[in-house]
Amino acid sequence: MFRKVSFVFVLLAIVVAVCVAPKRMVPVLAQKNIPPTEGVCCGKKPPSFPDIKANNNTAAQTYSTFSGQIAVVTGELIGGSSVAVVDLKNENAGVPVDTNWNSSSVPPTQVYSHPDWATARIGSVFGLTLDDIGNVYVTASTAYSTDSLPGGATGGEVYRIDGTSGTVSKFATLPNKGPALGNIEFSCGYQSFYVTNFADGRIYQMVTDNSTSPPTAKVLSAFSPATGAIASGFSSTNGDPEFGRDYSQFIPKNNPGTKNWGRPWAVKVQGNRLYYSLWRQDFAQHTLVNAPANEVWSVQLTTGGAFVPNSQQLEITLPTLQSTDPLGGAQVYSNPVSSIAFNQAGDMLLAERSMNGDQNNPFAAHKSRVLEYTLAVWTLQNPTKFGLGTLTFNGQPSSAGGAVYDSFGSRVWGTSDAMHLNVNDQLYGIQGLPQSGGNIHNSILVDMTDSTVNQDKNQMGDIEIPCVEEGGTQACAVKTREISCKADGTGGYLFTFTVTNNTGKPVTSVLLTPPLNSNFSITPQDPPLPGGVLPNGQSITLQVTINGGHAGQKVCFTVTLMTKDGPCCTVEVCPVLPDCCAAGSNVSVKCNPNGSYSYVLSVVNTSPNTIQHIYLHPPAGVTMTPSYFAVSIAPGATFQTPPITITGAHPGSFCFGLSLHTEGMKDCCSGEQCIILPACSAYGPR
């Protein structure tokens, strides 16, 4: 069996993996390059939007009072804004449910909008994400009843909201002429943005270019869900040159029978895959006209966050709505998924948005759900678990297209139409339901529009909630630091994690408990605490061994912090077990007088098999001597190469192939290794 993967070697700093398992040789990726599955929270709270005094046109904006948890929302919102921030810091303090939170003032004092976020300035936006230093990113949209694009805009704009000043700048302009963009995701682990484009049906990977001021985006590639192909420097406008499809028109009218055909909308990174939704039917174009069902797919990402060609796979086919509309009869379709979220356990939250092609007209509303799927095989929970809206439309849910888990308040927050429809109490905004499920009667409601006496239908967009801040008021927190293969060849994994105690009491024990009848064990399950206690407000990093399981398996278990009075809080974590082969580290690289390089590599066999052959595969025009080593590296043993002469390479990043093999060349694995070659003169390093 032969398997190929990419690695990155950084001189004397980064440990990477290279090869073997009991029946096959498979590579282990450096854990720092794979976002931990339980590390689903990424975006940081914007640190300091400026307070703004009231004037004749707007109320005072006082972000400085937002000292705790917040939510960021897009839509056609209060004060003519396209983006707003909601103060959620008191959501656990007995806020009255089923009523407009802080309704004593309209707009509520807990809602903040910077003047730069006005629709008149940035147009309509829907897609929303936050990066790991508190900047906000939004995408141009035509998903509302009344859409607006500022002068000169094409619909392909991604805007950056500075997390300190609140000012808006154009971050990227993707090829687009009209239908605009879908959603956007920032991955902390990959330091990459992923954006869906309604015009050409592609998903773009971008990274930040900090050489500009303010920073802008550099597009790396575009992935086609329809073909599985990767395009570099793709520059189409409204079309797919491979098949002649026009994504600017609503998709089912084009080619409803094509397997992967559909507009990508929602995007979310989980582990080493990017999950995305395909918009294949909606209120007007659905199964009655032979449109295929809406779906959720995923595509694999490399260690650098790039798309792996042809690695897409179907994850979920959305069920039909199964309700009755007094205006439109039986509902035998679903609306597209516009937002995807994951919780710490790896459950998937999908928010649908009621659409009628590119338009979101009033007749299309109240026909979208928030659905939750659990692992290991995606299983739909009760489809009415999260009841957004008044549910007065014959049981029809009123999701407006955004939903997110809030670990701070143990809630699911979603954007919603028609939360109340009473006289002088017309609420359209965000709804916070218990994560166990519910409806408006046990939910926190926040109106996000300019009026509570008018029906502001179809005006809500997406919602995101930043991570709970370090030292926040969660009773306890657990953060994975690393999971790696044991280096002694005995099998098993080292799991390193940090726990934080905010219980108000000293913690005397930390307990790790696998599920009953699980195929893995943890040793020790009660790791000793230095000094025997973890004081309140402090964190500690611990390490345990996980035995059993199999490569690629997500192992979920609970971490419980105990005080002398008994259990105080429990958190579930779900690390993914890596493939174990061998661990390599760079020992040295130096210049030779003739302009070549001398390079030494060390390899530790972390598998239970003996490695007997090592091959080096330099790129064209470069030689590596020797390029083959006959070895006998027992499990747990280390082999250090003699000096390898690299000839014909240039200073800077240098990558070469490396493969390791067992006896008889039966099993092998390979990867691309990269080192930094210094600049050399005729007499050695400069």
VENGI-V560382 format. One record per helix or strand of 3 or more residues. SS is the DSSP state (@ for helix, = for strand). FROM is the first residue (numbers start at 0). LEN is the number of residues. If there is no record, write none. Layout:
# VENGI-V560382
ss:from:len
SS:FROM:LEN
SS:FROM:LEN
This chain:
# VENGI-V560382
ss:from:len
=:3:3
@:30:3
@:62:3
=:69:6
@:77:3
=:82:5
@:114:3
@:118:4
=:124:6
=:135:5
=:156:5
=:167:6
=:180:7
=:191:6
=:201:8
=:215:9
@:251:4
=:262:8
=:272:7
@:286:3
=:294:7
=:312:5
=:322:3
=:328:3
=:336:6
=:347:6
@:361:3
=:369:5
=:397:9
=:410:12
=:424:10
@:439:3
=:443:4
=:459:5
=:475:10
=:492:9
=:508:6
=:519:4
@:529:3
=:538:10
=:553:10
=:565:11
=:581:10
=:596:9
=:610:7
=:622:3
=:627:6
=:637:3
=:643:4
=:651:10
@:662:3
=:667:10
